[in-house]
Amino acid sequence: MSDGVMIAYLPVNSEWARQPLPHMTLVYCGTIGDLSPTAKNRLAKDAISAGMMTGPIGLEVTGVDTFGDSFERVDVITLFSTPRLLTARKMVENWNASEHPFNPHATIGPEGTASEVVIPPMVYFDRIMVGWGDERMVFNLSR
């Protein structure tokens, strides 16, 4: 069971991913224990607002990299930061509990799996999600 909390974009197509729940984290909010029970509703409102501002979004893939520490390393596709994406991030930045700077990426899978997939030139996202532990609230984006 997970106790992490995040707002993330979900891709239209995830043939490139070798993990469950492919996503691009817009903001990591910490753990359920770090937040009040009412935070879930406020997170949902902020996610919907950010999603309405961007609508469906396509991000250019800028490369493949490996993230993580010596215990858990993963291959990722790195994504270009567009002005709309950065504006959405700014809208939810007050929830940020990550020790890392915002670096748009989506995890492919464990280290070494990037060589097993076709890396797309763009990744399109048509939904935004609030992950509250194992619970997911998903909202469709439309223009």
C-alpha positions in Angstrom: 0.0 0.0 0.0 1.2 3.5 -0.8 0.8 6.5 1.4 2.1 9.1 -1.1 0.1 12.0 -2.3 0.5 13.7 -5.7 -1.1 15.5 -8.6 -0.1 14.0 -11.9 -1.0 14.0 -15.6 -2.0 10.7 -17.1 -0.9 9.9 -20.7 -3.2 9.0 -23.6 -0.9 6.2 -24.7 1.6 4.4 -22.5 3.1 1.7 -24.8 6.5 3.1 -23.8 5.9 2.4 -20.1 6.8 -0.8 -18.3 5.3 0.1 -14.9 1.8 0.3 -13.6 0.1 3.7 -13.6 2.3 5.7 -16.1 2.2 9.4 -15.2 4.0 12.7 -15.0 4.0 14.1 -11.5 3.0 17.8 -11.5 3.6 18.0 -7.7 4.5 15.5 -5.0 2.7 16.5 -1.8 4.2 14.2 0.8 2.4 11.4 2.6 -1.2 11.1 3.8 0.0 11.5 7.4 1.6 14.9 6.5 -1.7 16.3 5.3 -5.0 17.1 7.0 -8.1 15.0 5.9 -9.6 18.1 4.3 -6.5 18.5 2.1 -7.9 15.9 -0.3 -10.8 18.1 -1.4 -8.5 21.1 -1.8 -6.0 19.1 -3.8 -8.8 18.0 -6.1 -10.0 21.6 -6.6 -6.4 22.7 -7.4 -5.9 19.8 -9.8 -9.1 20.6 -11.6 -8.1 24.2 -11.9 -4.6 23.4 -13.2 -6.1 20.9 -15.6 -8.7 23.4 -16.9 -5.9 25.9 -17.5 -3.8 23.5 -19.6 -6.4 21.3 -21.1 -5.0 18.2 -22.8 -1.3 18.8 -23.2 1.4 17.4 -25.4 5.0 17.5 -24.3 8.1 16.9 -26.4 10.4 14.1 -25.3 13.8 15.6 -24.8 15.7 12.4 -23.9 16.1 9.3 -21.8 17.7 9.3 -18.4 18.1 7.2 -15.2 16.9 8.6 -11.9 17.1 7.3 -8.4 19.6 6.1 -5.8 21.6 2.9 -5.6 18.6 1.0 -4.2 16.0 1.9 -6.7 17.0 3.3 -10.1 14.5 3.8 -12.9 14.7 4.8 -16.6 12.6 7.9 -17.5 11.8 9.9 -20.5 12.5 13.6 -19.9 9.9 16.1 -21.1 10.1 19.7 -22.4 8.7 22.3 -20.0 6.1 24.4 -21.9 4.7 27.7 -20.6 1.3 26.0 -20.0 2.9 23.2 -18.0 5.0 25.7 -15.9 1.8 27.7 -15.2 0.0 24.6 -14.0 2.9 23.8 -11.8 2.9 27.3 -10.3 -0.8 26.8 -9.5 -0.1 23.8 -7.3 3.4 24.6 -6.1 2.2 25.4 -2.6 1.6 21.6 -2.2 5.2 20.8 -3.0 6.9 18.5 -0.5 9.6 17.1 -2.8 13.3 17.7 -2.1 14.0 17.7 -5.8 13.4 20.6 -8.2 10.6 20.2 -10.8 11.9 18.2 -13.7 9.1 17.0 -16.0 9.6 13.3 -16.7 7.7 10.0 -16.9 9.0 6.7 -15.6 9.5 4.0 -18.2 10.4 1.3 -15.7 13.3 -0.2 -13.8 16.8 0.7 -14.9 17.5 -1.0 -18.3 14.0 -1.1 -19.6 14.4 1.9 -21.9 16.2 -0.3 -24.4 13.1 -2.5 -24.6 10.6 0.2 -25.8 10.1 2.6 -28.6 10.5 6.1 -27.2 7.9 8.4 -28.6 8.8 11.9 -29.8 5.8 13.4 -27.8 3.7 12.3 -24.9 0.1 13.5 -24.8 -1.8 13.8 -21.5 -5.6 13.9 -21.4 -6.3 13.4 -17.7 -5.1 14.8 -14.4 -5.1 12.7 -11.3 -5.0 13.2 -7.5 -3.3 10.2 -6.0 -4.1 9.9 -2.3 -2.3 6.8 -1.3 -3.9 4.0 -3.3 -7.0 6.1 -4.0 -7.1 7.9 -7.3 -9.4 10.7 -8.4 -9.1 11.2 -12.2 -10.5 14.1 -14.1 -10.7 14.3 -17.9 -9.2 17.3 -19.6 -10.9 19.0 -22.5 -10.7 22.2 -24.4 
